[in-house]
């Protein structure tokens, strides 16, 4: 079993468990907590191609707004509206003078279960859930000038054909609560279940799915205690 499939199955199980707990473990004594605030971070992305394309992780930016509602002790829901840069960068091992990178700008909406624990000031958490996105624009940085240094080069001439993106995301983080709000540092992995190019028999790729590692810093201001 591939690492991607294993992660997808683990994430599905944990997400289902988290949603089930948040739906059925209601507690009258817990005071609901609603928080909102901005986030900013970096992405390290790639695209999983079949047939394979030699790649390296591509850096990008991410930012948006986070809304979190802690509905139970140790459990909550979190929704985000983000702008993120994804894509891929190719690795030309035998001809390092070449360069090719594609940046795809997405607006995305993750909707996740928020599982947390710890003390009053420092808490550790795990966010898990689905994410949908839509490709707004794309750009290419290349010095190939018509050269085809890799075995597979069809991706160079293809614009994004499937703008709607969807998959599973999740990761751990730490939260510091202060008198002026909460500061969160989080790592996240996104595994796309859809492709960016068409994948019928006549098409050059049977799979072209986004994979993204992100590191983000979030500031949340509590609106309701």
Backbone bond lengths (Angstrom), bond angles and torsions (degrees), N, CA, C in turn:
res aa  C-N    CA-C-N  psi(-1)  N-CA   C-N-CA  omega(-1)  CA-C   N-CA-C  phi
1 X - - - 1.462 - - 1.540 109.38 -
2 X 1.346 117.57 134.05 1.448 121.14 -179.60 1.516 111.23 -72.24
3 X 1.351 115.55 160.21 1.455 120.65 178.98 1.518 111.18 -61.91
4 X 1.336 117.23 -37.35 1.457 120.20 179.77 1.521 112.12 -64.64
5 X 1.328 117.44 -42.95 1.466 120.40 179.11 1.517 111.15 -66.25
6 X 1.328 116.55 -40.00 1.457 120.06 179.05 1.520 110.59 -62.69
7 X 1.352 116.80 -44.86 1.461 120.20 178.49 1.516 110.86 -61.99
8 X 1.331 117.48 -41.71 1.458 120.72 -178.96 1.516 111.02 -61.57
9 X 1.331 117.75 -42.81 1.462 120.61 -179.15 1.528 111.16 -67.97
10 X 1.335 116.69 -43.03 1.461 119.95 178.96 1.521 110.24 -62.26
11 X 1.325 117.16 -42.90 1.452 121.84 -178.55 1.524 110.87 -65.72
12 X 1.334 117.57 -39.56 1.456 120.60 177.43 1.522 111.93 -62.37
13 X 1.324 116.23 -43.57 1.464 120.21 -179.61 1.516 110.86 -65.16
14 X 1.358 117.51 -47.98 1.454 120.82 -178.13 1.523 111.42 -65.01
15 X 1.328 117.02 -38.85 1.455 120.08 178.89 1.523 111.11 -64.63
16 X 1.330 116.61 -43.31 1.472 120.19 178.59 1.515 111.32 -62.33
17 X 1.335 116.53 -40.81 1.459 119.87 178.62 1.519 110.94 -64.94
18 X 1.335 116.07 -42.16 1.465 119.54 -179.63 1.509 112.10 -64.86
19 X 1.331 117.50 -44.04 1.466 120.90 178.27 1.527 110.89 -64.51
20 X 1.334 116.18 -39.56 1.456 118.71 179.33 1.518 111.67 -63.24
21 X 1.325 116.98 -41.96 1.465 120.52 178.89 1.512 111.08 -65.45
22 X 1.342 117.30 -41.08 1.460 120.02 -177.86 1.520 112.00 -68.58
23 X 1.332 116.98 -26.31 1.457 120.40 -179.61 1.521 112.64 -84.36
24 X 1.340 117.11 -33.47 1.453 119.69 -170.01 1.522 114.91 -113.06
25 X 1.345 118.46 -3.91 1.462 119.53 179.91 1.512 110.67 -107.20
26 X 1.335 118.45 55.26 1.451 123.08 -179.30 1.522 110.21 -67.91
27 X 1.345 116.62 142.21 1.455 121.95 -179.69 1.517 108.88 -134.73
28 X 1.339 116.49 120.05 1.453 120.68 -177.31 1.527 112.22 -71.17
29 X 1.337 117.71 -24.65 1.458 120.59 -175.09 1.524 112.71 -83.02
30 X 1.316 118.63 -14.40 1.456 121.12 -177.32 1.528 110.30 -83.18
31 X 1.335 116.06 131.63 1.460 121.26 177.25 1.530 109.16 -87.94
32 X 1.298 116.10 119.08 1.460 120.55 -179.56 1.529 110.16 -61.20
33 X 1.345 114.21 147.02 1.458 120.00 -176.76 1.525 109.34 -131.23
34 X 1.315 116.37 118.97 1.460 122.68 179.79 1.518 109.01 -109.04
35 X 1.355 116.31 128.26 1.460 121.47 -178.14 1.520 109.47 -134.81
36 X 1.334 115.69 150.77 1.464 121.30 178.72 1.521 108.93 -146.08
37 X 1.336 116.55 150.00 1.450 119.08 177.99 1.519 112.67 175.40
38 X 1.333 116.71 174.59 1.464 122.15 -177.68 1.529 112.16 -88.16
39 X 1.317 115.22 161.61 1.459 121.71 175.58 1.521 109.35 -140.11
40 X 1.332 115.00 154.73 1.462 121.14 177.79 1.518 108.40 -149.82
41 X 1.326 116.66 143.54 1.452 118.13 -179.68 1.514 113.34 -168.73
42 X 1.337 114.39 -168.60 1.454 123.38 -179.76 1.519 109.82 -121.00
43 X 1.318 116.14 147.30 1.455 121.84 173.83 1.525 109.81 -115.86
44 X 1.328 115.22 148.59 1.458 123.22 175.01 1.524 105.13 -129.91
45 X 1.316 115.79 101.63 1.465 120.24 -165.93 1.514 112.85 -120.25
46 X 1.324 113.48 162.90 1.442 122.35 175.49 1.524 107.81 -154.04
47 X 1.314 116.77 175.01 1.462 122.56 174.44 1.514 107.84 -127.46
48 X 1.312 116.57 129.29 1.464 122.28 179.19 1.528 108.78 -84.38
49 X 1.336 115.62 105.87 1.462 121.44 -178.25 1.530 110.52 -99.74
50 X 1.332 115.40 143.83 1.463 123.03 168.71 1.525 107.31 -136.36
51 X 1.343 118.69 114.33 1.460 128.89 1.93 1.533 113.02 -61.67
52 X 1.325 115.35 158.39 1.452 123.53 -172.19 1.524 112.25 -68.47
53 X 1.334 113.95 143.96 1.466 122.78 173.11 1.526 107.11 -124.34
54 X 1.325 117.54 132.43 1.463 120.91 178.60 1.527 109.77 -67.30
55 X 1.351 115.81 125.30 1.462 119.85 -173.24 1.519 111.10 -138.78
56 X 1.331 114.19 163.27 1.459 123.50 169.05 1.519 107.13 -130.61
57 X 1.324 116.91 160.21 1.461 119.71 179.78 1.524 110.70 -66.98
58 X 1.321 115.00 140.14 1.468 121.66 -179.72 1.524 109.71 -107.87
59 X 1.333 117.36 133.39 1.460 121.51 179.09 1.526 110.97 -82.82
60 X 1.324 115.74 147.06 1.455 121.28 176.38 1.514 110.38 -155.38
61 X 1.330 115.79 178.63 1.454 122.39 -179.36 1.525 110.71 -110.99
62 X 1.314 115.30 156.78 1.460 121.33 176.98 1.518 109.01 -146.90
63 X 1.318 116.55 144.18 1.457 120.96 177.62 1.511 110.04 -164.21
64 X 1.331 115.75 155.33 1.449 117.95 -179.97 1.513 113.00 175.91
65 X 1.326 114.80 -157.64 1.467 122.88 -177.67 1.523 108.30 -125.06
66 X 1.337 116.22 136.27 1.460 122.84 -179.35 1.524 110.17 -115.77
67 X 1.327 115.83 135.24 1.468 122.39 173.73 1.523 107.58 -122.18
68 X 1.345 116.02 121.63 1.460 120.36 -177.96 1.523 110.12 -124.89
69 X 1.325 114.94 134.94 1.463 121.09 179.05 1.522 108.08 -127.47
70 X 1.333 116.65 105.13 1.454 121.56 176.02 1.526 108.24 -81.81
71 X 1.318 115.47 105.62 1.461 121.34 -173.09 1.522 113.09 -93.68
72 X 1.323 117.69 -21.05 1.458 122.98 -178.78 1.524 108.86 -140.32
73 X 1.315 116.10 165.34 1.446 119.78 172.22 1.521 109.45 -64.82
74 X 1.334 116.23 122.49 1.464 124.58 -179.27 1.522 114.49 74.88
75 X 1.336 119.08 3.51 1.461 121.26 -179.57 1.525 111.30 -139.26
76 X 1.329 115.15 145.83 1.451 120.19 176.16 1.517 110.58 -161.20
77 X 1.321 115.23 -175.86 1.461 123.06 176.87 1.518 108.93 -124.22
78 X 1.313 116.97 143.65 1.458 121.09 -179.35 1.523 109.99 -136.41
79 X 1.322 115.64 129.89 1.463 122.63 176.11 1.515 108.85 -123.27
80 X 1.323 116.49 146.76 1.467 121.45 -178.37 1.521 110.06 -136.73
81 X 1.309 115.45 152.33 1.459 122.52 169.14 1.518 106.64 -126.16
82 X 1.343 116.45 112.14 1.460 120.92 -170.10 1.522 112.18 -127.83
83 X 1.315 114.13 155.12 1.468 122.98 164.58 1.519 107.04 -108.25
84 X 1.335 117.62 125.13 1.463 120.62 -177.09 1.525 110.35 -134.46
85 X 1.320 114.83 147.75 1.458 122.33 174.72 1.525 108.58 -104.24
86 X 1.318 116.47 120.76 1.459 122.77 178.14 1.525 108.62 -125.46
87 X 1.320 116.00 -175.19 1.457 119.73 179.19 1.507 112.02 139.70
88 X 1.332 115.96 -151.41 1.460 119.38 178.84 1.524 110.51 -153.52
89 X 1.310 114.03 158.59 1.460 122.53 175.89 1.517 107.69 -128.49
90 X 1.317 116.86 132.13 1.460 119.88 -176.03 1.525 111.30 -92.11
91 X 1.330 114.55 148.35 1.462 121.71 -179.45 1.528 108.85 -109.54
92 X 1.327 115.79 120.23 1.462 121.78 179.10 1.528 107.60 -107.28
93 X 1.327 115.72 86.21 1.459 120.53 -171.99 1.527 112.27 -66.99
94 X 1.303 117.26 -38.83 1.461 120.08 -177.68 1.520 112.19 -85.89
95 X 1.330 116.96 -19.27 1.473 121.08 179.39 1.531 108.80 -134.18
96 X 1.331 117.22 72.97 1.471 120.95 -173.98 1.520 114.37 -66.31
97 X 1.297 118.08 -8.18 1.466 119.78 178.41 1.527 111.71 -73.07
98 X 1.322 116.88 -17.56 1.462 120.31 179.52 1.532 111.33 -83.75
99 X 1.335 114.64 154.49 1.460 121.00 179.48 1.525 109.78 -144.42
100 X 1.324 115.88 134.54 1.459 120.94 173.14 1.515 108.96 -149.21
101 X 1.341 116.71 127.86 1.462 121.69 177.39 1.525 108.62 -146.13
102 X 1.316 116.20 140.13 1.465 122.66 177.29 1.530 108.85 -118.86
103 X 1.323 116.28 126.53 1.463 122.42 175.50 1.517 108.55 -107.71
104 X 1.349 116.43 126.96 1.459 121.93 177.76 1.525 107.48 -118.79
105 X 1.318 116.18 121.59 1.459 121.89 -178.38 1.526 109.85 -93.18
106 X 1.336 115.27 122.90 1.460 121.58 -177.02 1.522 110.99 -117.96
107 X 1.324 115.63 148.28 1.455 121.69 159.67 1.520 105.70 -102.97
108 X 1.343 117.38 131.77 1.457 120.24 -172.61 1.521 111.28 -132.77
109 X 1.339 114.00 155.45 1.461 121.86 178.26 1.518 108.99 -132.95
110 X 1.342 118.51 95.98 1.461 120.47 170.98 1.529 109.97 -83.40
111 X 1.329 116.14 143.73 1.465 122.04 175.00 1.520 107.17 -132.82
112 X 1.337 116.68 110.93 1.458 120.05 -165.16 1.523 112.67 -131.34
113 X 1.329 114.00 155.30 1.454 121.60 166.93 1.528 108.21 -80.85
114 X 1.326 116.29 134.28 1.463 122.47 -179.55 1.534 108.19 -110.48
115 X 1.330 116.76 112.67 1.454 122.81 -179.65 1.528 108.00 -109.45
116 X 1.324 118.02 124.41 1.464 119.83 -174.77 1.523 111.54 -138.68
117 X 1.328 115.30 158.45 1.463 121.68 177.48 1.524 107.78 -160.97
118 X 1.343 115.79 162.78 1.453 120.88 179.03 1.511 111.73 134.08
119 X 1.349 116.02 -163.79 1.446 122.11 -178.31 1.512 112.98 -87.79
120 X 1.338 116.09 -166.98 1.452 120.74 -177.61 1.530 112.10 -72.49
121 X 1.328 117.26 -34.59 1.462 120.01 -176.51 1.527 113.39 -98.33
122 X 1.302 117.53 -39.34 1.461 121.57 -177.24 1.528 109.11 -116.57
123 X 1.323 115.76 125.27 1.458 121.90 179.32 1.527 109.65 -129.71
124 X 1.303 115.15 147.16 1.455 121.91 173.51 1.531 108.00 -109.04
125 X 1.326 116.37 146.86 1.461 118.56 -175.38 1.518 111.68 -146.64
126 X 1.324 113.83 165.32 1.462 123.10 174.20 1.526 107.60 -136.41
127 X 1.335 115.98 126.76 1.464 121.77 174.94 1.521 108.99 -106.04
128 X 1.336 117.12 134.11 1.457 122.00 -177.27 1.523 109.88 -144.10
129 X 1.331 116.98 135.62 1.456 118.24 175.90 1.515 113.98 163.64
130 X 1.323 116.53 -176.39 1.466 121.95 -179.73 1.526 112.07 -83.28
131 X 1.330 113.94 160.82 1.459 120.53 177.36 1.524 109.07 -142.39
132 X 1.322 116.69 138.65 1.464 121.62 172.52 1.521 108.15 -121.36
133 X 1.314 115.57 150.56 1.459 120.43 -179.55 1.514 111.30 -148.60
134 X 1.326 115.33 164.90 1.463 120.94 178.56 1.520 108.30 -138.09
135 X 1.331 116.59 129.86 1.465 122.52 -178.75 1.527 110.14 -76.66
136 X 1.327 115.99 118.34 1.462 121.42 -179.69 1.518 112.38 -87.44
137 X 1.322 116.93 -40.36 1.462 121.36 -176.56 1.519 109.17 -161.61
138 X 1.312 116.06 169.64 1.461 121.39 177.96 1.519 110.13 -149.86
139 X 1.332 115.45 155.75 1.460 121.39 178.33 1.522 109.15 -146.84
140 X 1.331 115.82 155.98 1.460 121.60 -176.50 1.521 109.75 -126.49
141 X 1.326 115.11 138.51 1.467 121.83 172.64 1.521 107.35 -118.61
142 X 1.331 116.65 117.30 1.454 119.69 -172.21 1.532 110.66 -153.41
143 X 1.324 115.18 148.95 1.472 120.57 170.99 1.531 110.38 -126.13
144 X 1.343 116.26 25.63 1.460 120.26 -177.55 1.519 112.28 -68.78
145 X 1.341 116.52 -37.84 1.473 121.32 179.19 1.530 112.01 52.42
146 X 1.327 115.90 45.30 1.458 120.60 177.67 1.508 114.78 90.97
147 X 1.334 118.58 -8.34 1.462 120.72 179.56 1.531 110.07 -72.44
148 X 1.338 115.66 155.95 1.465 121.22 179.55 1.523 108.63 -130.99
149 X 1.328 117.11 75.14 1.464 120.21 -172.56 1.522 115.10 -76.12
150 X 1.330 119.05 -20.42 1.461 121.75 179.77 1.517 111.23 -96.00
151 X 1.324 115.86 162.72 1.465 120.33 177.06 1.520 110.23 -63.61
152 X 1.345 117.39 -41.00 1.463 122.06 177.01 1.522 109.13 -108.94
153 X 1.324 116.19 125.57 1.455 121.07 -177.74 1.524 113.21 -133.77
154 X 1.342 117.23 5.08 1.462 120.92 -177.57 1.516 111.71 -61.58
155 X 1.329 117.76 -28.89 1.465 121.71 -177.36 1.526 112.68 -65.05
156 X 1.320 117.86 -21.75 1.458 120.61 -178.00 1.520 112.17 -66.69
157 X 1.315 116.96 -31.10 1.466 120.98 -175.68 1.530 113.21 -100.58
158 X 1.328 117.82 3.40 1.464 121.28 -177.38 1.522 110.55 -102.22
159 X 1.329 116.20 126.01 1.460 119.90 168.06 1.531 108.21 -80.15
160 X 1.325 116.76 162.37 1.456 120.74 178.12 1.531 109.25 -58.94
161 X 1.318 116.67 122.18 1.457 121.65 -176.53 1.524 112.79 -97.62
162 X 1.324 116.66 -26.17 1.468 121.72 178.29 1.520 108.14 -117.83
163 X 1.315 115.33 97.02 1.460 120.03 -174.60 1.522 112.97 -74.70
164 X 1.320 117.11 -25.51 1.462 120.71 178.75 1.524 109.47 -80.96
165 X 1.335 116.45 126.28 1.453 122.45 -177.17 1.526 108.84 -121.04
166 X 1.321 117.18 141.99 1.457 119.62 -179.51 1.525 109.52 -153.31
167 X 1.350 114.91 152.26 1.453 119.08 -179.31 1.519 110.94 174.52
168 X 1.337 115.49 -157.65 1.458 122.95 -176.49 1.519 110.08 -119.58
169 X 1.331 116.06 143.59 1.454 119.64 179.09 1.521 109.68 -140.08
170 X 1.313 115.55 158.47 1.453 119.61 178.43 1.513 111.33 176.78
171 X 1.340 114.57 164.18 1.450 119.13 178.04 1.508 112.01 169.28
172 X 1.342 116.70 168.95 1.456 122.16 -177.08 1.525 112.24 -92.55
173 X 1.329 114.62 165.83 1.453 119.48 177.30 1.512 111.52 -164.74
174 X 1.338 115.54 174.13 1.448 122.53 177.91 1.523 108.41 -131.65
175 X 1.333 116.38 142.23 1.460 122.56 -177.16 1.521 109.78 -123.13
176 X 1.323 115.89 132.21 1.457 122.48 174.41 1.522 108.05 -111.06
177 X 1.336 116.44 118.50 1.461 121.76 -179.26 1.526 109.48 -96.40
178 X 1.335 115.86 129.29 1.456 121.92 179.65 1.526 109.06 -129.29
179 X 1.328 115.86 178.32 1.454 120.29 178.56 1.506 113.81 -69.62
180 X 1.329 117.87 -16.79 1.467 121.21 -178.70 1.520 112.16 -107.14
181 X 1.331 117.47 6.89 1.453 120.21 179.43 1.514 111.69 133.09
182 X 1.322 116.24 -175.64 1.466 122.58 -177.48 1.517 110.20 -109.88
183 X 1.337 115.53 140.54 1.463 122.88 176.35 1.526 107.90 -115.82
184 X 1.332 116.14 124.79 1.461 121.76 -174.70 1.522 110.16 -120.60
185 X 1.320 115.87 134.14 1.460 122.78 172.45 1.520 107.15 -116.17
186 X 1.337 116.30 125.26 1.470 120.24 -170.76 1.518 111.59 -138.16
187 X 1.328 115.56 141.92 1.454 122.27 169.23 1.516 108.72 -109.31
188 X 1.326 116.71 143.78 1.466 119.66 -175.15 1.522 110.81 -145.87
189 X 1.334 115.11 145.43 1.456 121.42 175.53 1.519 109.06 -122.13
190 X 1.339 115.80 134.84 1.465 121.10 179.00 1.524 109.30 -117.98
191 X 1.342 115.18 128.58 1.456 122.53 178.80 1.520 108.24 -118.07
192 X 1.325 117.14 109.65 1.461 121.03 -177.18 1.524 110.87 -76.39
193 X 1.312 115.13 140.68 1.463 121.77 175.53 1.529 111.63 -100.65
194 X 1.318 116.61 -10.54 1.455 121.59 176.26 1.523 110.97 -108.70
195 X 1.317 116.64 175.51 1.462 123.29 -178.80 1.521 110.53 -114.80
196 X 1.339 116.00 160.48 1.460 120.38 175.94 1.534 111.75 -94.54
197 X 1.348 117.29 -19.78 1.469 122.16 176.74 1.530 109.55 -116.71
198 X 1.320 116.12 158.05 1.458 120.91 174.31 1.528 109.96 -60.60
199 X 1.335 116.73 148.62 1.468 119.82 -172.51 1.526 112.31 -132.90
200 X 1.330 117.05 35.42 1.459 119.95 173.92 1.531 110.47 -82.43
201 X 1.323 117.60 172.36 1.462 120.92 -175.35 1.527 112.96 -59.00
202 X 1.325 116.55 -31.13 1.452 119.91 -178.40 1.521 113.09 -78.87
203 X 1.325 117.58 -11.89 1.460 122.13 -176.12 1.520 110.98 -87.39
204 X 1.335 117.59 154.52 1.472 120.20 -175.41 1.522 114.66 -70.61
205 X 1.347 118.62 -22.05 1.456 120.37 -177.57 1.530 110.75 -126.32
206 X 1.328 115.61 133.27 1.459 120.35 174.46 1.523 111.50 -85.61
207 X 1.329 116.64 -16.29 1.465 121.58 176.96 1.515 109.18 -149.88
208 X 1.347 115.09 138.89 1.468 121.52 177.18 1.533 107.18 -154.68
209 X 1.328 115.52 74.32 1.467 122.00 -170.25 1.523 111.44 -108.75
210 X 1.328 115.31 138.62 1.460 121.01 177.37 1.521 111.46 -67.52
211 X 1.315 116.00 143.03 1.458 123.45 169.77 1.521 106.94 -137.32
212 X 1.336 116.27 126.48 1.460 119.97 -170.72 1.529 110.36 -136.29
213 X 1.322 116.09 131.26 1.458 123.20 167.03 1.524 106.80 -104.58
214 X 1.327 117.59 132.66 1.466 121.06 -178.57 1.524 110.00 -131.45
215 X 1.319 115.10 146.07 1.458 122.99 171.92 1.521 106.44 -124.87
216 X 1.340 117.55 126.71 1.457 119.43 -173.62 1.518 111.45 -140.32
217 X 1.325 114.06 150.54 1.456 123.02 175.59 1.522 107.80 -115.78
218 X 1.341 116.63 128.97 1.462 121.96 -176.08 1.521 109.94 -125.64
219 X 1.318 115.57 140.66 1.465 121.35 172.31 1.523 108.08 -114.11
220 X 1.333 116.85 124.96 1.464 121.29 -179.32 1.527 109.81 -119.57
221 X 1.333 114.28 133.88 1.445 121.95 175.78 1.512 108.74 -108.55
222 X 1.310 117.88 123.63 1.452 121.84 -177.50 1.536 110.51 -74.19
223 X 1.330 115.42 123.22 1.454 121.90 -179.84 1.515 111.87 -96.59
224 X 1.347 116.00 -26.56 1.467 120.41 -176.73 1.515 108.66 -142.42
225 X 1.311 117.12 133.65 1.469 122.53 -179.12 1.534 109.26 -114.75
